[in-house]
Amino acid sequence: MTELLIGTKKGLFAYEGEPGREFPAPVRAFAGDPVDYVMRDGHSGRLLASVTSPFYGPKIFFADDAGGEWTQARGVVLPKGEDAALARVWTIVAGEDGTLYAGADPGVLFESRDAGESWTINEGLWNEPSRPDWTPGGGGLCIHSIVPWPGDPQRLALGISAAGVWLTDDGGATWRRGNTGIVAGYVPDEAQAETNDLCIHAMKRARQRPERLFMQFHGGVYRSDDAGESWTDIAAGLPGDFAFPVAVDPADPDSAYVIPLTAETDRVTAEGRARVFETRDAGASWTPRGDGLPQHDAYLTVLRHALGTTGEGPSLELYFGTTSGHLFGSGDAGASWSTVAACLPTVHSVVAVS
């Protein structure tokens, strides 16, 4: 049985079903409010949701099940006296030692050590001396990718739009950049070597080889083999190098998935075809997977958190949602696809749990 947790522009939708079959009607929560992200913590079993109310602003809530009672967490605020305002909580991620992390705009990392009931700011990143020079991306100054290191709670990587990759080896006490090799094609040629205005879109780690990360950039797909210190462009063979999400097979550090879009202002599936592109050789080559997906006049947009996976290997399940409310799933590592839902609000995030 697979649980699908779908964050949308108009609430949370929670499904349970079997891959490759029609999922029963969902349970719904936070009707009418934007749910940016929702996850189930493997340590506590709790659900945690990031909700951005148009009246009350961004909050984190927790519950035991989607249809139950949700409780607002404490501490999801910026320090008093700051000129900046908390705009959105983009993601919530479980660390290796029971710690929970939440990434937010404006470039703030929250931490919880009581299963999401209360949160504090990571002071090391908040007081990073270069912060005044950070530039927001199109969606804001957002920490959207939080990547723990399997078995080592001291090591963490962050993707920030548009402040690049940040790494820590001491549990977040100090941070350093990891941007070598990333080329920002959206800035003038003469500024590319020096700019730190790097618009990361998504970043994931290969669990069986944790020093390897895959990244979808704002114009580029990259791989790192040294834990995020440096990057190699692996977009050759794709119909385009612009996309938002990336996924990795936990069982195979050479296997990753992206959903290419036409670049810049259009940002819909390339060639009007819904296809997930897979590499099984660490980006040396890419293969389109679209059996069961619409292949004609399909102009879909998939946001950075709207591609989720569970399982591994040949039984890897992949699910992605679109801004037009379509939700597609595969139970065989992308070889074939079916429609899970077709009339949802704009999909912000997809998390699968088995």
Protein Blocks (a to p, Z undefined) as FASTA:
>chain_A
ZZdddddfebcadddddehiacdddddehehiacfbdcddfklopacdddddfklopadd
ddfbfklccdddehiacdehiabdcfbdfbdcddfkopacddddehiacddfegolaccd
dfklmmomklmmpccdfkopcdfbdcddehiakbccdddddebjaddfehomaccddfeh
iacfkbcfklmmmpccdcdfbdcddfklmmbccdddehiadddfegomaccdfkgoiabf
cdfbdcddfklmkbccdddddehjlopaehhiacddddfegopaccddfehiafehpacd
ddfklcccedehjllccddddfkopacddfegolaccdfbfcbccdfbdcddZZ
